[in-house]
Amino acid sequence: MFAFLGETGVNYDLDKFTFFGSPESNDHYVFLTRGEANLNSIEKLQSATGVRIGAHSVGHTIHTLGRLFAYLLRLREPKFITGFSGPELYTAVERGELDARVSRVATILQRNPEWVEKKMVDFQAILQIPKEAKHPSFAHLPEIESFAKSAKERRLIEINRAFMMTGATFITPPGVPQERVQILREAIGKVYKDPEFYKDYKKMVGEEPSPLMPEEFDAVMKKLPRDREDVELFKKIAGAGPLPGH
């Protein structure tokens, strides 16, 4: 991600690496508000001022996504509060120290299933990765892209999806013989198609794998931002300053 964003300290050329796909590409993140805040609709959420949104730290995925949701939902003067660990964020929402947060769906279902079962929080919108990957428990939620009102905003969401889909992969350094690269790509591709891999992965990780094959990974990499204007917008969303205007 830092290479595409033009950050300092990047002393390598990303295009010279070879990538080998990923064992997991599907994911879901929801923007939620605590039940007692009485923000149980998009309209109420958009009418409120100063909604307190929690996160770990500036630059953390949850922080960036919190700002992305706030930007696209067009919240009024949201406040972003950082410094929490993962478990502390859940506790802060329950105690009323925060009004909202973004959470990974799989984490909620594992750590706080009562939030869903007892409707202790209000789920407002969801980010589906990829866009078509609906979650059976949250298929009723509006996908965040439905709130985008311009091509620029839709590209911003696509950038987020692409970064998150390509976050974990094996790579080889420049100069590896093409024959060896091909052997490795075929081997990893066979693993991702092996039924035993699915069983072992779910046993170890607790979730179904959603492999992204090496060739598919290459296609996603090509969608990563190259336009400077798109990159600058993403950096403002991921940063600590005021959210940009629309």
N, C-alpha and C positions, 0 to 999 in steps of 0.2 A: 504494500500500500504506500509506503513512504517513497518508493521510487516514482510512482505515478504522481504523487502529490508534490514532488520536487523538494522534499525535505533535505536539510543539511545532513551530512554524514553518510549519504548513499554513494559509495564508491564502486558501484558495480552496474553493469548493463543488464537489466532484467531480460531483454530479448535474447541474450546469449545463453540462458539456462534452458534446460529441457525439463518439462513437467510431466508428472506421471499420474494425474488424476487425484481423486480424493475418496476416502471411504464413506464420507457423509457430505451430502450437498443440500438436502432438504432441511428446512428449519422454519420455526415460527416464533415471532415475538409479538406480545400484546402490550398495548398501552392501557393501564388500569388505574382506577381511582378508588379510594377507600369509601366504603358504603356510607359512613356517617358524614361524609362531605356533601352528600346529596347532589352529586354531579352525575346523575344516572341517565343522562342523555347527551348526545353530541351538542345539542342546542344549549343545554345548561353549562356544559364545559366551555363552549365558546363564549358564553356570556359572562363567565366568571373572570375576575382579574387577579393576577398574582398567584396562580396555582403553583404550589411548591412541588417540584419534581426532583426526586432523589436519584443519586447515582454513586458509583464508586469514586471515580476521579475523572478529571478532564482528559479526554482522549480514549477513555474506556468505551467499549462497545455499547454498554447500557447508557452511558452519558450521551454518546453521539446519537443513538436511536431516540432517546428521550427528547433531544433537541429537534431531531427530524420530525417526530410525531407532532411536537408543539408547533413547528414551523408550518407543516402541511395542514394541521387542524386549525391553524390561525388563532392560537390562543392569545389572550390579552396579557401582555407583560408577565409571562411565566417566570418563576424563580427557580434556578437550577442549583440544588444543594448537594455538594459532594462530600466525600470523606467516610463513606460507609463501606463495610464489608458486605458480602452477599446476604448472610443471615441478618445482619443489622438493618438492611434495607426493608426486609419483611417486617421486622419488629417495629421500625419507625413508622411504617404505614399503619400497622395495627394500633399504635399508640397515638396516632394523630399528629406525629411530628412531620409527616409528609402527607401531601394530598394525592400524589400520583407517582408512578414509576413505570418503566418498561421492564418486562420480564420475559424470559424464554419460556415458552409453553411447557416444555418437558420438565423444566425446573419447578414450576408451579405445581404440576401434577405430582411431582415426587416429594417436594418439601411441604407444600401447603394445599393439599387436595381439598381441604374444607373450605377454602376460598371459593372453589367452584361448586362443591356440593351444597354448601349452606348459603351461597350467594352473598358472601361477606364483602366482596368488592364488586365494582362495576367494570366490566371489560368494554372498552370503547371502540378499539380498532385493532387490526392485526397487520403485520408485515409477513407475507408468505414468500418463502425462498425455496424454489422459484415461485413466480407469481401464481402458477396454476396449482401449487401444492396445498390444497385445503387440508385443514386439520379437522377430524371428525367431531371433536368437542367444541370447536370454535368456528365452524363453517358459516354460522349466521352473522359473524362480525363483518363490517365493511373493511375491505382491503385498503390499506393506506393510499394506494395509488388512485383510488376513486376520489380522493380529495385534491389531487393535483389539478391545477387549472392552466397549465402551460406545458409546452414541450420541455422547457428548462427544468421544471419541477419533476416531470416524469423521468428525465435523464438522471436527476439527482437520486431518485429511488433505484434506478437501474444500476447506478454506480455502487450504491450500498449493497445491493444484491450480489453484484459481481465480486466485490471485495470479500463478502462473507462466504461465498461459495468457493473462493480460491484461497481461503486462509490456511489450509493444512494440506500439504502435498509433499511427496518426495521430489527432489531435484538432482540433476547431475551438473557438474561444473562445465564451463566451456571447454571444447576440445576433446570430449569423450568420443571415441569412434562411433560412427553412425550404426555399425552392426551391433555394438554393445547396447546402445540406446534402444534399438529395436527389440533386442532380446528382453531387456528390462520392461519395456512398455507392454510387450505381449505377456510376460509373466504376471505383471501386476493386473493386467486386464483379465487374465484367467482366474486369478484369486478373487476378484470382485464378482465374477460370475459363478463361483463355486458355492453350492448350497451349504457346505460345511462352514464357509466363511460367514454366512448369514447367522448360523446358529452360534458360532463362537463369538461373533461381534456382539450379538444381543446379550449373551451371557456375561460378557466382560463389561459392556458399556451400559446395558439396561435399555437400549433403544434399537429399533430396526436400523440397519445401515441403509444409506441411499447413495450408492457409489456413483461417482462422476468419472466416466472412463477417460483415459488420457486424451483421446481425440476430442471429446466433449469439453474437457478442461481447456484445451487449446482454444476452442471457440469462445468460451467465456472470457479467457484472457484477452481476446481481441476486442471485447466489448468494454474493457476497462478504459477510463477516461484519458483522452489525449488532448482534448480541447481545453485550452487554458482557462476559459471562462467557466466551464463546468467544474474544473479542478478547484478554482478559487471559491466557488459557491460551496462545494463540499467542505473545504477547509474552514470556512466561516461557520458552517453547521457543526463541525467537529471541534471547534475551538471553544474559547471561554468568553468571548465578547458577546455583545448583543446579537440577537438573531438578525439576519439581513432582511431587508424589505422584500416584498413580493413584486 
